[in-house]
Amino acid sequence: MSASTVEALSALADRHGLGLQSAFDLEYSIDTPQDLDGLEALLELPVSDGTCAELLNAWNLFADIARSVGATLDDRGPKASKCYDKIFYGNNLECITPAGEHYSPDFSASERQLMTEILDRGRTILANHLQVDPEREHAPDQPHRN
């Protein structure tokens, strides 16, 4: 299942009895859902607090999904932990970053590749577990026929 617009995503969620939680996009002052496509493109942009926040949110979401379905992102170990920590500290949260300081992570090519692999595994796990329930596939105002 996929949707190319926020409106289509909302309709799809309604159709399947799901609620959407949105993140507030400060740059555009609109509500937007978490975009999980094209995350690797963020790794090619100059690093900012915003790109780190998007990557961290996606990584955490994929890890939560993987755990909930008994899968693994294979995101444990020294190299993956170093990447995760760089993204985390790149958010420059007030409770972590000392006043007057700012951390901007620098990712090597191998770290970018590793993060791309982790994000790809997350999308694959999500896609493999998004199954359409045939009982709910019919329109709500029409009787289901076998």
N, C-alpha and C positions, 0 to 999 in steps of 0.2 A: 504494500500500500504506500502510496506517496501522494503528495499534493504540491502544486507549484505556487500557490498563493496562500496567504493567511486565511482568506475566506474559504478556500477549498479545504484547507486543513481543519478549520472549525466545523465545516459541514461533515467531513469524514469522521471527526471525533464524535459529533452528535449522532451520526448514523450508527456508530458502534458503542454508544453509551459511555463515552470517555470524556473527561474534563481536561481542559488545557490549562497549564500554568504558564504564564508569560514572564519574560524578563523585560524590565524597562530599559529601553535603548536611549541613553542620555543624549547621544549625538543627534538623534533624529526626533526625540521626544515622542516616540510611539511605542506601543507594546509589540514585541516580536517574540515568536517562539525560538527555542534554541535551534540553530541551524547546524546540522550534523554533516552536511555535504560540503566538500571543498575545504575542510579544515586544514589539509596539508598546505593549501595556498597561504594560510596564515604564517606558516613556518618560513615562507619565502619573503614575507614583508619585514620591514624594520620592526624590531621588537618594541612593543608598547605595553602598558598596563592592560589595555583593552584586549590585545591579542592574547596575552597571557591568561586573562580572565576567561576568554572564550575557550582556549585550549584546556584550561584546568576544569571548567564546567563540563566540557565534553568528556574528558578523561574520567572524571568522577562519575558521570552519568553512565558511561560504558562499563566502568568497574562495578557499579551498583547493579546494572542489568545483568552482567556476567555472573555475579554472585547469586543473584535471585534465580537464575536458571541452571545453576550448577556448572557453569563454564568458567574459563579463566581468560583474562586478557594477556596472560603471560607477561605481566608488567611488574614483576618482582625481580629483584636482583640489583646489583650495584649500579649498572649502567642505566637501567630504567629508573631506579630511585633517584639518581643524579639528575636525570631529565625532569622528573616530576618535581623535585626540589627547586630546580631552576625556574620552572613555570610558576610554582607556588610563590616563591620569593619575588618573582617578577610582577606579581599582583600589587606589590608595595602596600600591603594592608597597614593601616595606622598602628594596629596593635603589635605588629611584627617589625616594621621598618622604623629605625630610630628617626626622630624628628630632624629634618634638614637633610636626610640622606635619601638616595633613590638607587634601586638596583635594576639594571637592565641586563638580562642574561644574554650570553653569546653562545649560540649552538653550533657545534661542529657539524660537518656533513654526516658523519656517522650517527650523531645524536638526532639529527633531523630524520634520517632514514629509520632509526629505531622508533621514534615517535610516530612516524607515518605508518609503520607496521602495527603498532599498538592501536592507533585510531582505526585502521582498516579492520583489524580483528574485532574491535568493538562494533563497527557497523555490520560486519558479517554475523556476529552473534545476535545483534538486534534483528537483522533481516531474517535470520533463520528461526527466530522465535515470534515473529509477527505473523501469526496464522489467522486467517479469516475463519470465524466460527460459522459453519453452514446454517446453523439455527438462527443466527442473527443477520445473515446476509440478505434476507428478504426485506422489502420496505416495511416499516412499522405499521402502515395502514392496510397492508395486504396480508392475507393468510398465507402461512408457509405451506408449500406443497412438496411432498416427497416424490 
